């Protein structure tokens, strides 16, 4: 299982590097072509927009690896460790279920795009680019579900009676 997780992390990291490199190269090429030769690649701008979507969503999965998403942490310093674990368990569960709901609806959206034969650009079906939405949200949901289970088990561990305190 650990090898699978490491492989997924590696694929995410590689995709981020490749996407960002291609985006920088393609955008720079477009700028040079437009400024020096007064023309550009017709397909480059739509592809760059799609790559921004992919980069953002894959970046979100990377942020979800260790619960590094933006969150409001103001109240955590006022609660005990037990309460913080309880809050993190609830928030993790809520986040997981919301992500799975988005992924589920994303699958239906992709199915409709496929059935309708929607074309993105250059004759490429739109669903091929949009498939990233349900995949990444499902992965983020899995990660937050597992995170909530870890917090829940730590919470249970804190409530276990300590044998050294028993008289």
C-alpha positions as CSV (number, residue, x, y, z in Angstrom):
1,X,0.0,0.0,0.0
2,X,2.8,2.4,0.9
3,X,4.4,1.7,-2.6
4,X,1.1,2.7,-4.3
5,X,0.9,5.9,-2.3
6,X,4.4,6.8,-3.2
7,X,3.7,6.0,-6.9
8,X,0.7,8.3,-6.9
9,X,2.7,11.1,-5.2
10,X,5.4,10.6,-7.8
11,X,2.9,10.8,-10.7
12,X,1.4,14.0,-9.3
13,X,4.8,15.6,-8.9
14,X,5.9,14.6,-12.4
15,X,2.6,15.9,-13.9
16,X,3.0,19.2,-12.2
17,X,6.6,19.7,-13.4
18,X,5.7,18.6,-17.0
19,X,2.5,20.7,-17.2
20,X,4.2,23.8,-15.8
21,X,7.2,23.4,-18.2
22,X,5.0,22.9,-21.2
23,X,2.9,25.9,-20.2
24,X,5.9,28.2,-19.8
25,X,7.3,27.1,-23.1
26,X,4.0,27.4,-25.0
27,X,3.1,30.8,-23.5
28,X,6.6,32.1,-24.3
29,X,6.4,30.8,-27.8
30,X,3.0,32.5,-28.3
31,X,4.4,35.8,-27.0
32,X,7.4,35.6,-29.4
33,X,5.3,34.6,-32.4
34,X,2.8,37.3,-31.8
35,X,5.3,40.1,-31.1
36,X,7.9,39.2,-33.7
37,X,6.0,37.5,-36.5
38,X,2.5,38.8,-35.9
39,X,0.8,35.4,-35.7
40,X,0.2,32.8,-33.1
41,X,-0.7,29.2,-32.7
42,X,-4.5,29.0,-32.9
43,X,-4.8,26.0,-30.5
44,X,-2.3,27.3,-27.9
45,X,-4.6,29.6,-25.9
46,X,-7.4,27.1,-25.4
47,X,-4.8,24.5,-24.5
48,X,-3.1,26.8,-22.0
49,X,-6.5,27.5,-20.3
50,X,-7.1,23.7,-20.0
51,X,-3.6,23.2,-18.6
52,X,-4.2,25.9,-16.0
53,X,-7.2,23.9,-14.9
54,X,-5.2,20.7,-14.7
55,X,-2.3,22.4,-12.9
56,X,-4.7,23.8,-10.3
57,X,-6.5,20.6,-9.7
58,X,-3.4,18.5,-9.5
59,X,-1.9,21.1,-7.2
60,X,-4.9,20.7,-5.0
61,X,-4.4,17.0,-4.8
62,X,-0.8,17.6,-3.8
63,X,-1.9,20.1,-1.1
64,X,-4.3,17.5,0.2
65,X,-1.5,15.0,0.8
66,X,-0.8,16.4,4.3
67,X,-3.8,18.6,4.9
68,X,-2.0,21.7,3.5
69,X,-5.1,23.3,2.0
70,X,-6.0,26.8,3.1
71,X,-8.0,26.6,6.3
72,X,-8.9,28.9,9.1
73,X,-6.9,27.9,12.1
74,X,-7.8,30.8,14.4
75,X,-9.8,28.8,16.9
76,X,-7.6,25.8,17.2
77,X,-5.3,27.5,19.8
78,X,-8.3,27.9,22.1
79,X,-9.3,24.3,22.1
80,X,-7.7,21.3,23.9
81,X,-6.0,18.6,21.8
82,X,-9.1,16.4,22.2
83,X,-11.4,19.1,20.8
84,X,-9.0,19.8,17.9
85,X,-8.9,16.1,16.9
86,X,-12.7,16.0,17.1
87,X,-13.0,19.1,15.0
88,X,-10.4,17.8,12.4
89,X,-12.3,14.5,12.3
90,X,-15.6,16.2,11.5
91,X,-14.0,18.7,9.0
92,X,-12.1,15.8,7.3
93,X,-15.4,13.8,6.9
94,X,-17.3,16.8,5.6
95,X,-14.5,17.7,3.1
96,X,-14.3,14.1,1.9
97,X,-18.1,13.9,1.3
98,X,-18.2,17.2,-0.5
99,X,-15.3,16.2,-2.7
100,X,-17.0,12.9,-3.5
101,X,-20.2,14.7,-4.3
102,X,-18.3,17.0,-6.8
103,X,-16.5,13.9,-8.2
104,X,-19.9,12.0,-8.6
105,X,-21.4,15.0,-10.4
106,X,-18.3,15.4,-12.4
107,X,-18.6,11.8,-13.7
108,X,-22.2,12.6,-14.8
109,X,-21.0,15.8,-16.5
110,X,-18.3,13.9,-18.3
111,X,-20.9,11.3,-19.4
112,X,-23.1,14.1,-20.8
113,X,-20.3,15.7,-22.6
114,X,-19.3,12.4,-24.1
115,X,-22.8,11.5,-25.2
116,X,-23.4,15.0,-26.7
117,X,-20.1,14.8,-28.6
118,X,-18.9,18.2,-27.3
119,X,-15.7,19.3,-29.0
120,X,-13.2,21.5,-27.2
121,X,-10.8,22.6,-29.9
122,X,-8.9,21.0,-32.9
123,X,-11.5,18.3,-33.0
124,X,-10.6,16.9,-29.6
125,X,-13.6,15.8,-27.4
126,X,-14.0,18.1,-24.4
127,X,-14.5,15.2,-22.0
128,X,-10.9,14.2,-22.5
129,X,-9.8,17.4,-20.9
130,X,-12.5,17.6,-18.3
131,X,-11.9,14.1,-16.9
132,X,-9.4,15.7,-14.5
133,X,-12.3,17.1,-12.4
134,X,-13.8,13.9,-11.1
135,X,-10.4,12.2,-10.8
136,X,-8.8,14.8,-8.6
137,X,-11.9,15.4,-6.4
138,X,-12.2,11.7,-5.8
139,X,-8.6,11.5,-4.8
140,X,-8.9,14.5,-2.5
141,X,-12.0,12.9,-1.0
142,X,-10.1,9.7,-0.3
143,X,-7.2,11.6,1.3
144,X,-9.5,13.6,3.6
145,X,-11.5,10.6,4.5
146,X,-8.2,8.8,5.6
147,X,-7.1,12.0,7.3
148,X,-10.4,12.1,9.3
149,X,-9.9,8.4,10.3
150,X,-6.4,9.2,11.5
151,X,-7.7,12.1,13.6
152,X,-10.5,10.0,14.9
153,X,-8.2,7.2,16.0
154,X,-5.9,9.7,17.7
155,X,-9.0,11.1,19.4
156,X,-9.9,7.7,20.7
157,X,-6.4,7.1,21.8
158,X,-6.6,10.3,23.9
159,X,-9.8,9.0,25.6
160,X,-8.3,5.6,26.6
161,X,-7.7,5.3,30.3
162,X,-4.1,5.5,31.3
163,X,-3.2,2.4,33.5
164,X,-0.6,4.4,35.4
165,X,-3.3,6.8,36.7
166,X,-5.5,4.0,38.1
167,X,-5.0,3.5,41.9
